[in-house]
């Protein structure tokens, strides 16, 4: 249905509107009409408030209700630009949006003016060809600045500025190179406007860190990279997530910062900055305490109740007692094999019999 009905119908509408409306707007008559509108506003717009309605009578914009009629040339050209954008004809879409910017400025249709600048910048960034730094400064930056200013001050629509700057930041980041610096700058500008909440603040700090980290350096020293800035924004994001009681996301951002510092030539450069190092260590301690809190039993144990498990050393004075006589060089005792193995009982009996014989012999000698 999409390929056979919707897309062909959109292509026919684009061809019709481009031939009937946009071609006239690009011609001499269209330029003359735009110039006449500008002169009319500059001549009569500043004279008095009563003549503003007369000056605006030639415009198709309804200032009271704040819209263009559906059959007006401006509305048809806006549909032409939107259809071209949806059909990925970025060049035609950018041209039509660029034509509409001046018309909406002359009619003081500020919502249409802000949206036209936003879509013109997005269409330019969606083109596949490379964009020079001069083009980014003179066209894209100017469009984004004008669109965000109109959304914030003239339309009181901060959500429009948020969408505009977010799209610009991400599309610039995708282009890489020096455009990543512009992307990070627009992300920082978005944080300065304070139109995002506390969660959005931490989220966009992470995105700014990604923008700085996308840029690659040159040579062995990686000259031109923004690794330190990316790590700094990651640390700021970690602090923001921790304040929101989201320790897991905070730990992820802090780990990213450590990984980025690890890619530098001097990996321990953070230790030379005492306050910065102390701040990072404090974040690590808070994250660990939040992720792994102490139990009640561990919290009730006081330092005085802990058992001393360390072993002390004591010196002891020894008395100077005489040493035992050394047996080295002495006469060895007789071997066990040379000892008689006869029982002691037989030897005692023989000795008693000999004593008796001696006694009898002595008695006989005395009788004689």
C-alpha positions in Angstrom: 0.0 0.0 0.0 2.8 2.4 0.9 4.9 1.8 -2.2 1.9 1.4 -4.6 -0.4 4.1 -3.4 0.9 6.5 -0.7 4.4 7.3 -2.2 3.1 7.8 -5.8 0.4 10.1 -4.5 2.9 12.2 -2.6 5.2 12.3 -5.6 2.3 13.6 -7.8 1.5 16.3 -5.2 5.1 17.4 -5.0 5.3 17.7 -8.8 2.1 19.6 -9.0 2.9 22.1 -6.2 6.4 22.6 -7.4 5.2 23.4 -10.9 2.2 25.6 -9.9 3.3 27.3 -6.7 7.1 27.1 -6.1 8.1 28.0 -9.6 6.1 31.2 -9.5 7.7 32.0 -6.1 11.1 31.5 -7.5 10.4 33.7 -10.5 10.7 37.5 -10.8 7.1 38.0 -9.9 7.4 36.1 -6.7 10.5 38.0 -5.7 8.8 41.3 -6.5 5.8 40.3 -4.3 8.2 39.4 -1.4 10.0 42.7 -1.8 6.7 44.6 -1.8 5.7 42.9 1.5 9.0 43.9 3.0 8.7 47.5 1.9 5.1 47.6 3.1 6.1 46.4 6.6 9.1 48.7 6.8 7.1 51.7 5.7 3.8 51.4 7.6 4.6 48.9 10.4 6.5 51.4 12.5 4.1 54.4 11.9 1.3 53.4 14.2 -0.4 50.3 15.6 -3.6 51.2 13.8 -2.0 50.8 10.4 -0.7 47.3 11.2 -4.0 45.7 10.1 -3.9 47.6 6.9 -0.4 46.5 6.2 -1.2 42.9 7.0 -4.3 42.9 4.8 -2.1 41.8 1.8 -0.8 38.8 3.8 -2.4 35.4 3.9 -1.5 35.0 7.6 -4.3 35.3 10.1 -2.6 37.1 13.0 -5.6 36.7 15.3 -5.9 32.9 15.0 -2.3 32.3 14.2 -2.3 30.2 11.0 -2.4 30.3 7.2 -5.4 29.2 5.3 -5.0 25.7 3.8 -5.3 27.0 0.2 -2.8 29.8 0.6 0.5 29.7 -1.3 2.5 29.6 2.0 0.6 26.6 3.3 0.9 24.7 0.0 4.7 25.4 -0.1 5.0 24.2 3.4 3.3 21.0 2.5 5.6 20.8 -0.6 8.7 21.1 1.6 7.3 18.5 4.1 6.5 16.0 1.4 9.9 16.5 -0.2 11.5 15.9 3.2 9.5 12.7 3.8 10.5 11.5 0.3 14.2 12.2 1.1 14.6 14.9 -1.5 16.7 16.9 0.9 17.8 19.5 -1.6 14.3 20.5 -2.8 13.1 20.5 0.8 15.9 22.9 1.9 15.2 25.2 -1.0 11.5 25.5 -0.2 12.2 26.0 3.5 14.7 28.7 2.7 12.1 30.5 0.6 9.5 30.3 3.3 11.8 31.7 6.0 11.6 35.2 4.5 7.9 35.0 3.9 7.2 34.0 7.5 9.5 36.8 8.7 7.6 39.4 6.8 4.3 38.1 8.0 5.6 37.9 11.6 4.3 34.4 11.8 6.9 33.5 14.4 5.9 29.8 15.0 6.1 29.2 11.2 9.3 31.2 11.1 10.9 29.1 13.9 9.8 25.8 12.3 11.0 26.8 8.8 14.5 27.7 10.2 14.6 24.4 12.1 13.6 22.3 9.1 16.0 24.2 6.8 18.9 23.4 9.1 17.9 19.8 9.4 17.5 19.4 5.7 20.9 20.9 5.1 22.5 18.5 7.6 20.7 15.5 6.0 22.4 16.1 2.7 25.1 13.5 1.9 27.7 15.9 0.7 30.3 17.4 3.0 29.7 20.8 4.6 32.5 23.3 5.2 33.1 25.1 8.4 32.1 28.4 6.7 28.8 27.0 5.6 28.1 25.7 9.1 28.8 29.1 10.6 26.9 31.2 8.1 23.9 29.0 7.5 23.3 26.1 10.0 24.4 28.0 13.1 22.4 31.0 12.1 19.3 28.9 11.5 19.6 27.0 14.7 20.2 30.2 16.7 17.2 32.0 15.0 14.9 29.0 15.5 15.8 28.5 19.2 15.4 32.2 19.9 12.0 32.4 18.2 10.8 29.3 20.1 12.0 30.6 23.5 11.2 34.3 23.4 8.5 34.9 20.7 6.5 31.7 20.9 7.1 30.7 24.5 7.6 27.1 23.3 10.7 25.7 25.0 9.8 22.2 23.8 10.4 23.4 20.2 13.8 24.8 21.1 14.6 21.5 22.8 13.7 19.5 19.7 15.5 21.9 17.4 18.8 21.9 19.3 18.7 18.2 20.0 18.3 17.4 16.3 21.0 19.8 15.3 23.4 18.4 18.0 23.0 14.8 16.9 23.2 15.5 13.2 26.3 17.5 13.6 27.8 14.7 15.8 27.2 12.1 13.1 29.1 14.2 10.5 32.3 13.9 12.6 35.4 16.0 12.3 35.2 19.6 13.4 31.4 19.4 13.4 31.6 17.5 16.7 32.8 20.6 18.4 29.8 22.5 17.2 27.5 19.7 18.3 29.0 19.8 21.8 28.6 23.6 21.9 24.9 23.3 21.0 24.4 20.7 23.7 26.1 23.1 26.3 23.8 25.9 25.0 20.8 23.7 25.6 21.9 23.1 29.2 22.4 26.8 29.7 18.7 27.5 28.7 17.7 25.2 31.6 14.7 23.9 29.7 15.3 20.3 30.6 14.7 18.7 34.0 17.2 17.1 36.4 17.1 13.8 34.5 17.5 15.6 31.2 20.4 17.6 32.6 22.4 14.4 33.3 21.3 12.8 30.1 22.5 15.8 27.9 25.8 15.9 29.8 26.3 12.3 28.7 25.5 13.3 25.2 28.0 16.2 25.2 30.6 13.8 26.5 29.8 11.5 23.5 30.1 14.5 21.1 33.6 15.4 22.4 34.6 11.7 22.4 33.6 11.2 18.8 36.3 13.4 17.5 39.4 11.5 16.6 42.9 12.8 16.9 45.7 12.8 14.4 49.1 11.2 14.6 50.7 9.2 17.4 49.8 11.8 20.0 46.2 12.0 18.8 46.4 15.7 18.4 43.1 17.5 18.1 41.1 15.0 20.1 38.8 16.1 22.9 39.4 13.1 25.3 39.9 15.2 28.4 36.8 17.3 27.8 34.8 14.2 27.1 36.0 12.7 30.4 35.2 15.9 32.3 31.6 15.9 31.0 31.3 12.2 31.9 32.3 13.0 35.5 29.8 15.8 35.6 27.1 13.4 34.4 28.1 10.9 37.0 27.7 13.5 39.7 24.2 14.4 38.3 23.1 10.7 38.2 24.3 10.2 41.8 22.3 13.2 43.0 19.3 11.6 41.4 19.9 8.4 43.3 20.8 6.4 40.2 24.1 4.8 41.2 24.2 2.3 38.3 24.1 5.0 35.7 26.5 7.1 37.7 29.0 4.2 37.9 28.7 3.7 34.1 29.5 7.4 33.4 32.4 7.3 35.9 33.8 4.1 34.3 33.6 5.8 30.9 35.6 8.7 32.3 38.3 6.3 33.7 38.4 4.5 30.3 38.9 7.8 28.5 41.7 8.8 30.8 43.2 5.4 30.3 43.7 6.1 26.5 45.8 9.1 27.2 49.6 9.1 27.1 49.8 10.1 30.7 47.2 7.9 32.3 47.8 9.1 35.8 47.6 12.8 35.0 44.5 13.2 37.2 46.6 12.4 40.3 48.5 15.7 39.9 45.4 17.7 40.4 44.6 17.2 44.1 41.1 18.7 44.2 39.9 16.9 41.0 41.4 13.6 42.2 39.8 14.0 45.6 36.4 14.8 44.0 36.5 11.7 41.8 37.5 9.5 44.7 34.6 11.0 46.7 32.2 10.0 43.9 33.6 6.5 43.8 33.1 6.2 47.6 29.5 7.4 47.4 28.7 5.1 44.6 30.2 2.1 46.4 28.3 3.0 49.6 25.0 3.3 47.6 25.4 0.1 45.7 26.7 -2.0 48.6 25.4 -0.5 51.8 26.5 -1.8 55.2 24.2 -4.3 57.0 22.7 -3.6 60.4 25.1 -6.1 62.1 28.1 -4.4 60.4 26.8 -1.0 61.4 26.3 -1.9 65.1 29.9 -3.2 65.5 31.9 -0.3 67.0 35.6 0.0 66.6 36.1 -0.7 70.4 34.3 -4.0 70.1 36.6 -5.3 67.4 38.9 -8.2 68.5 42.6 -7.4 68.2 44.0 -10.0 65.8 47.4 -8.5 65.3 50.4 -10.3 66.9 52.9 -8.3 68.9 56.6 -9.0 69.2 58.3 -8.9 72.6 62.1 -9.1 73.2 63.3 -11.4 76.1 66.7 -11.3 77.8 68.4 -14.7 78.0 70.7 -15.7 81.0 74.3 -16.5 80.2 74.2 -20.0 81.6 77.2 -22.4 81.0 76.8 -24.5 77.9 76.5 -28.2 78.1 79.7 -30.2 77.4 80.0 -31.1 73.9 80.1 -34.8 73.0 82.0 -34.2 69.9 85.3 -36.1 70.0 84.3 -38.3 73.0 84.6 -42.1 73.3 81.6 -43.9 71.9 79.7 -46.4 74.1 80.1 -50.1 73.3 77.7 -51.4 70.8 74.5 -53.1 71.8 75.5 -56.4 70.2 78.5 -56.8 72.7 76.2 -56.9 75.7 75.2 -60.2 77.2 71.7 -61.3 76.5 71.4 -63.7 79.5 68.6 -63.1 81.9 69.4 -61.5 85.2 67.5 -64.2 87.3 70.1 -67.0 86.6 73.0 -64.8 87.5 71.6 -64.0 90.9 71.0 -67.7 91.8 74.6 -68.6 90.9 75.9 -65.8 93.1 73.8 -67.0 96.1 75.1 -70.7 95.7 78.7 -69.5 95.6 78.1 -67.5 98.8 76.7 -70.6 100.5 79.7 -72.8 99.5 82.1 -70.2 100.9 80.2 -70.2 104.2 80.3 -74.0 104.5 84.0 -74.2 103.7 84.8 -71.6 106.3 82.8 -73.5 109.0 84.6 -76.8 108.3 88.0 -75.1 108.6 87.1 -73.7 112.0 86.0 -77.2 113.4 89.3 -78.7 112.5 
